[in-house]
Amino acid sequence: MKTIYWRPHRVSRTVLILICGFSLVGLAAVEVFKTREQDPWHAEKLAAARQARDAMEIIKTERLNRGIEIDPETDPVESGMIGTLMTVVTSDPGSLPAKQTTANPNWAAVLVHMLKRAGVKPGDRVAVGLSGSFPCLNICTFAAVQALQLEPIIIASAAASQWGANDPNFLWLDMEKVLQDDRVFPFRSVAASVGGIEDRGLGMSNEGRDLLIASIQKHKLTLIKAKTFAESLQQRMSIYKEKAAGKPIKAYINVGGGTVSVGTRVGKKMFKPGLTLRPPPGAAMVDSVMTRFALEDVPVIHLVQIEELATRYGLPVTPAQMPTVGEGRTFYKESYNRGLAGIVLMLVCASLYGFVRTGWGFSLLQGRSRSSHDAPPEPMV
């Protein structure tokens, strides 16, 4: 037996346009009115961002107390974390917009997100490679590590690129000592190198290198003083292994583009910014701290290409004012409103059924009932 379906003799083009328009409006509504839920690690992210904010305020106050002025043109949010163009301890060229973008305590929440995705747990040991080039990111790394109750093993480079912690009277090593003395963080670097090209400050003046070495010695840190790239790399790995005391290192965090930490230019391009859970193809061809950890299946967090990372996590690029703690997509996750989507879908289906499969929609739109001379419904078999 064949089933017979019926439809109106004709469907108005106006009706179809109206249904299409309603569908587009419904789609736009579903896209706009999304639901926002707190991230599963919301509490840890807030705690880390608040601590980073407090730490930045302490550094800013200490900087002003030392008579180092803040330039509102280069540091529009007046964070006190932006250095100058050139000093005797400046190691490399640097991007001012990148440094300005890091002046945001919510980077600590980004670090928490990456570390949780890396699978770390309270009490785990993590290796950290810092650079004086990004003091804000260094602070945010400290804040994230403390919020997650991790045990860091930190090695720093004393020098800084342009606009970083490159004031000879207030280097990154001075900053982290202030934060430890003020009991903001219970840890700091255990060792440091001069930094810069080849991790030995090549191209810097003797005065600049001497100032950096003096700072390392003043803070009683292990001085990484090697004659070659390979020797510096081996010293760093030996320190990490020694301080780990037999416990596995669960993640490696690299801040900046230090040659020994990242490798050559090829190595810098090989690892994408952010979290890397598996070594990229060809990693064994480039020797560096990062590749050695990656080849041991240790998750690697690579903090470079700052503007790209900021966009990815919903942080402002070169903010005009200091961002408020809790701003950024990393604190929340957006999802479609299933209830709204269901209502829109049902209304669209009802409209199609009413106007296409039956005659009531057509009659309603015409404002009258079918007249006697209207063509009868056309059978569809």
C-alpha positions in Angstrom: 0.0 0.0 0.0 1.3 3.4 -1.0 1.1 6.3 1.5 -0.3 9.5 0.1 1.1 12.9 1.3 -0.5 16.2 0.6 1.0 19.7 0.3 -0.5 23.1 -0.7 -0.7 23.8 -4.4 2.0 26.5 -4.1 4.4 27.9 -1.5 4.9 31.6 -1.5 8.4 32.9 -2.1 7.7 35.4 0.6 7.0 32.6 3.1 10.3 30.9 2.2 12.2 34.2 2.7 10.5 34.8 6.0 11.4 31.3 7.2 15.0 31.7 6.0 15.2 35.1 7.8 13.8 33.7 11.0 16.3 30.8 10.8 19.2 33.2 10.5 18.0 35.3 13.4 17.7 32.2 15.5 21.2 31.1 14.5 22.6 34.5 15.5 20.8 34.4 18.8 22.3 31.0 19.6 25.8 32.3 18.7 25.4 35.5 20.8 23.6 34.2 23.9 26.1 31.5 24.9 26.3 30.3 28.5 29.5 31.0 30.5 30.7 28.6 33.1 33.6 28.8 35.5 36.6 26.8 34.5 37.2 23.7 36.6 40.4 25.3 37.9 38.8 28.7 38.5 39.8 28.9 42.2 43.5 28.1 41.6 43.6 30.6 38.7 42.1 33.4 40.8 44.5 32.7 43.6 47.5 32.7 41.3 46.4 36.0 39.5 45.8 37.7 42.8 49.2 36.7 44.1 50.9 37.9 40.9 49.1 41.2 41.2 50.3 41.6 44.8 53.9 40.7 43.8 53.9 43.2 40.9 52.8 45.9 43.3 55.7 45.1 45.7 58.2 45.2 42.9 56.7 48.5 41.7 57.0 50.0 45.2 60.6 48.8 45.6 61.5 50.2 42.2 60.2 53.6 43.1 61.9 53.5 46.5 65.2 52.9 44.6 64.6 56.0 42.6 63.9 54.3 39.3 61.1 56.3 37.6 58.3 54.8 35.5 57.9 56.1 32.0 54.2 56.3 31.2 54.9 56.2 27.5 56.7 52.8 27.6 54.7 51.5 30.6 51.1 52.8 30.0 49.6 50.7 32.8 52.4 51.9 35.2 53.2 48.4 36.2 56.8 49.2 37.1 57.8 46.0 35.2 59.0 47.6 32.0 62.7 48.4 31.6 64.5 50.7 29.3 65.8 50.5 25.7 69.5 50.0 26.4 71.8 49.6 29.4 75.1 47.8 29.9 73.3 44.7 31.0 71.0 44.5 27.9 71.7 41.3 26.1 69.4 41.3 23.0 66.9 43.3 21.1 63.4 43.1 22.5 59.8 43.9 21.6 58.2 46.6 23.6 54.6 45.5 22.7 55.4 42.0 23.9 56.7 43.3 27.2 53.7 45.6 27.6 51.4 42.7 26.9 52.9 40.7 29.8 52.1 43.5 32.3 49.0 41.6 33.4 48.6 39.4 36.5 46.1 37.1 34.6 49.1 35.5 32.9 49.4 33.5 36.1 46.0 31.9 35.4 47.2 31.0 31.9 50.2 29.2 33.5 47.8 27.4 35.9 45.8 26.3 32.9 48.8 24.9 31.1 50.2 23.2 34.1 46.9 21.5 34.9 46.7 20.3 31.3 50.2 19.0 31.7 48.9 16.8 34.5 50.9 18.1 37.5 49.7 17.5 41.0 50.5 19.1 44.4 54.1 18.2 45.5 55.3 17.5 42.0 58.7 18.9 41.0 58.9 21.2 38.0 62.0 22.6 36.3 61.9 26.3 35.4 64.1 28.3 33.1 63.8 32.1 33.5 65.1 35.2 31.8 65.4 38.7 33.0 63.7 39.7 29.8 60.2 39.0 31.1 60.0 39.8 34.8 56.1 39.8 34.7 56.0 36.3 33.3 58.6 35.2 35.8 56.3 36.5 38.6 53.2 34.9 37.1 55.1 31.6 36.8 56.0 31.8 40.5 52.4 32.5 41.4 51.1 29.6 39.4 53.6 27.2 40.8 52.7 28.3 44.4 48.9 28.2 43.7 49.3 24.5 42.6 51.6 23.7 45.5 54.5 22.5 43.2 58.2 22.3 44.0 60.1 24.4 41.5 63.8 24.1 40.6 64.6 27.5 39.0 67.6 28.5 36.9 67.7 32.1 35.7 69.6 34.2 33.2 70.7 37.4 34.8 70.8 39.6 31.6 67.7 40.9 29.9 66.7 42.0 26.5 65.4 45.5 25.7 62.5 46.7 27.9 63.0 43.8 30.4 64.6 43.8 33.8 67.7 45.6 32.4 68.3 48.3 35.0 71.7 47.5 36.6 70.4 48.6 40.0 67.3 46.4 39.9 67.9 43.1 38.0 65.5 40.2 38.0 67.7 38.5 40.6 67.1 41.5 42.8 63.4 41.3 42.2 63.0 37.7 43.2 65.1 38.3 46.3 62.7 41.1 47.3 59.7 38.8 46.8 61.3 36.1 48.9 62.3 38.5 51.7 58.7 39.9 51.8 57.5 36.3 52.0 55.5 36.5 48.8 57.2 33.4 47.5 59.2 30.8 49.5 61.5 30.0 46.6 63.8 31.7 44.1 66.5 30.7 41.6 69.1 28.2 42.8 71.5 29.0 39.9 72.0 31.7 37.3 74.1 32.4 34.2 75.1 35.6 32.6 72.6 35.0 29.8 72.6 36.6 26.4 74.2 35.1 23.3 75.6 31.5 24.0 74.5 32.1 27.6 77.8 33.9 28.1 76.8 37.5 27.3 78.7 37.5 24.0 78.6 41.0 22.5 78.1 42.7 25.9 80.7 44.9 27.4 83.1 43.7 30.1 81.4 46.1 32.5 78.0 44.5 31.8 79.2 41.0 32.2 81.0 41.9 35.4 77.9 43.5 36.8 75.8 40.4 36.1 78.4 38.0 37.6 78.6 40.2 40.7 74.8 40.1 41.1 74.8 36.3 40.9 77.5 36.1 43.5 75.8 38.7 45.7 72.7 36.6 45.9 74.8 33.5 46.6 73.5 31.5 43.6 75.4 28.8 41.7 77.1 30.5 38.8 76.8 28.7 35.5 80.0 29.7 33.8 80.8 27.7 30.8 83.0 28.1 27.8 80.7 26.5 25.3 77.0 26.1 24.6 77.2 22.3 25.3 78.9 22.8 28.6 76.3 25.4 29.7 73.5 23.0 28.7 75.1 20.1 30.6 75.5 22.2 33.7 71.9 23.2 33.7 70.7 19.7 33.3 73.0 18.5 36.1 71.5 21.1 38.4 68.0 20.1 37.6 68.7 16.4 38.2 70.6 17.1 41.4 68.0 19.3 42.9 65.2 16.9 42.0 66.9 14.5 44.4 65.7 11.4 42.6 62.1 12.5 42.1 60.8 12.8 38.6 60.4 16.3 37.0 56.8 16.6 35.8 57.0 19.7 33.6 59.5 22.2 32.2 58.6 25.9 32.0 60.7 28.1 29.7 60.2 31.9 29.9 61.7 33.8 26.9 64.0 32.7 24.1 67.2 31.7 25.9 69.5 29.9 23.5 70.5 27.1 25.9 66.9 26.6 27.0 65.3 26.6 23.6 68.2 25.8 21.2 69.2 27.4 18.0 66.9 29.3 15.6 65.7 26.0 14.4 64.8 25.0 17.9 63.0 28.2 18.6 60.7 27.6 15.6 60.3 23.9 16.4 58.4 24.3 19.6 55.2 26.2 19.3 54.3 28.8 22.0 52.3 27.4 24.9 52.1 23.8 26.1 53.7 20.9 24.2 52.9 17.4 25.4 54.9 15.4 22.9 58.3 16.2 21.3 57.8 17.8 17.8 59.2 16.0 14.8 63.0 16.4 14.5 63.4 17.4 18.1 66.4 15.1 18.6 68.3 17.1 16.0 68.4 20.2 18.1 70.0 20.0 21.5 68.6 22.2 24.3 67.1 22.0 27.8 63.7 22.0 26.3 64.3 19.2 23.8 66.0 17.0 26.4 63.0 17.2 28.7 60.6 16.8 25.8 62.4 13.6 24.6 61.9 12.2 28.1 58.1 12.8 27.7 58.1 15.7 30.1 55.5 18.3 29.1 57.1 21.6 28.1 55.6 25.1 28.5 57.2 27.6 26.1 56.4 31.3 26.8 57.3 33.1 23.6 55.4 35.0 20.9 53.5 36.7 23.6 50.9 38.5 21.5 49.9 35.3 19.9 49.5 33.6 23.3 47.5 36.6 24.6 45.1 36.4 21.8 44.7 32.7 22.3 43.7 33.0 25.9 41.7 36.2 25.6 44.2 38.6 27.3 44.5 42.1 26.0 47.5 43.0 23.7 49.3 46.1 25.0 46.6 47.1 27.5 46.0 50.8 28.1 45.2 50.2 31.8 46.1 47.4 34.2 43.7 44.5 33.7 41.5 43.4 36.5 42.1 40.0 38.1 39.7 37.5 36.6 39.6 39.0 33.1 40.2 36.6 30.2 38.8 33.5 28.6 41.0 31.3 30.7 38.8 31.9 33.7 35.6 30.8 32.0 34.5 28.5 29.2 31.7 29.4 26.9 29.2 26.8 25.5 26.1 27.0 23.4 22.8 27.4 25.3 21.2 24.1 24.5 17.7 25.2 25.6 17.8 28.2 23.3 19.1 26.1 20.5 16.3 23.6 21.0 13.6 26.3 21.0 15.0 27.8 17.8 15.1 24.4 16.1 11.5 23.5 17.1 10.2 26.9 15.9 12.0 26.5 12.5 10.6 23.0 12.1 7.1 24.1 13.1 7.3 26.9 10.6 8.4 24.6 7.8 5.7 22.1 8.6 3.0 24.8 8.9 3.9 26.6 5.7 5.1 23.8 3.5 3.3 20.6 4.6 0.0 22.1 5.5 -2.1 25.0 4.3 -2.7 26.8 7.6 0.4 28.9 7.4 -0.3 30.0 3.9 -3.9 30.9 4.8 -2.8 32.8 7.9 -0.3 34.8 5.9 -2.9 35.6 3.2 -5.3 36.7 5.9 -8.2 34.6 4.4 -9.3 31.1 3.9 -8.9 29.3 0.7 -11.6 30.4 -1.7 -13.6 27.9 -3.7 -11.7 28.6 -6.8 -8.3 27.8 -5.1 -6.7 24.8 -6.6 -7.1 21.7 -4.5 -4.1 20.2 -2.8 -1.8 18.4 -5.2 -1.3 14.8 -4.3 2.2 13.5 -3.8 2.7 9.8 -4.1 
